[in-house]
């Protein structure tokens, strides 16, 4: 499932190490403090457990956000040069993970 990681880490060294660590999972930078890529549910679970060591102050935070196909299609990018979340060279295949909003919309009568 496509996964977005965004972070606010105050210490430069820890921030660089976190970025490198997340990129080892195959995510690529989309902003200075944001990376996007395909991560399966097991690897995302492991990543969540690993990143806490990069937090160095009470203000630091790391968001790991799985994005289902429906959520991805709703994303809008505002930029001088037109871009979309779907421009990535990542094929979206059916889902081991599905967001609750898409499940609930298909089960309502």
KEKOL-615816 format. One record per residue (C-alpha): residue in three letters; x negated, y, z. Coordinates in steps of 0.2 Angstrom, whole numbers, padded with zeros to 4 digits, always signed. Example, Ala and Ser with C-alpha at 12.3 -4.5 7.8 and 13.67 -1.06 7.14 Angstrom:
<zanus>
ALA-0062-0022+0039SER-0068-0005+0036
</zanus>
This chain:
<zanus>
UNK+0000+0000+0000UNK-0006+0017-0004UNK-0013+0025+0012UNK-0017+0043+0016UNK-0030+0047+0030UNK-0031+0065+0036UNK-0042+0071+0050UNK-0047+0086+0060UNK-0064+0082+0069UNK-0073+0096+0077UNK-0091+0088+0077UNK-0100+0088+0060UNK-0109+0072+0063UNK-0094+0062+0068UNK-0083+0070+0054UNK-0096+0064+0041UNK-0097+0047+0049UNK-0078+0045+0049UNK-0077+0051+0031UNK-0090+0038+0026UNK-0082+0024+0036UNK-0065+0027+0028UNK-0073+0028+0010UNK-0080+0011+0014UNK-0062+0005+0013UNK-0060+0011-0004UNK-0051+0027-0001UNK-0057+0042-0011UNK-0057+0061-0006UNK-0042+0071-0011UNK-0045+0086+0000UNK-0060+0091+0012UNK-0052+0081+0026UNK-0040+0070+0017UNK-0043+0053+0008UNK-0031+0042-0002UNK-0032+0024-0008UNK-0025+0007-0008UNK-0026-0002+0009UNK-0018-0018+0013UNK-0009-0020+0030UNK-0022-0030+0038UNK-0036-0018+0033UNK-0025-0003+0039UNK-0023-0011+0056UNK-0042-0014+0058UNK-0045+0004+0052UNK-0033+0011+0065UNK-0043+0001+0078UNK-0060+0007+0072UNK-0058+0026+0070UNK-0055+0031+0088UNK-0074+0030+0091UNK-0075+0046+0079UNK-0065+0057+0091UNK-0076+0068+0101UNK-0064+0081+0109UNK-0046+0083+0115UNK-0042+0093+0099UNK-0048+0080+0087UNK-0035+0069+0077UNK-0034+0056+0064UNK-0018+0052+0054UNK-0017+0036+0045UNK-0001+0036+0034UNK+0005+0022+0023UNK+0015+0028+0008UNK+0028+0017+0000UNK+0032+0019-0019UNK+0047+0030-0015UNK+0038+0041-0003UNK+0024+0043-0015UNK+0036+0049-0029UNK+0043+0062-0017UNK+0025+0070-0014UNK+0022+0087-0022UNK+0005+0094-0024UNK+0004+0113-0026UNK-0012+0118-0035UNK-0019+0130-0048UNK-0023+0114-0059UNK-0008+0102-0060UNK-0011+0086-0051UNK+0000+0072-0045UNK-0001+0058-0032UNK+0002+0045-0047UNK-0014+0051-0057UNK-0024+0039-0046UNK-0031+0024-0055UNK-0022+0013-0042UNK-0009+0001-0048UNK+0007+0000-0037UNK+0013-0018-0036UNK+0028-0024-0026UNK+0028-0022-0008UNK+0022-0032+0007UNK+0026-0015+0016UNK+0041-0005+0013UNK+0046+0011+0021UNK+0061+0011+0032UNK+0069+0025+0022UNK+0069+0014+0006UNK+0075-0001+0015UNK+0090+0008+0024UNK+0095+0016+0007UNK+0097-0001-0001UNK+0106-0009+0013UNK+0120+0004+0016UNK+0137+0001+0008
</zanus>
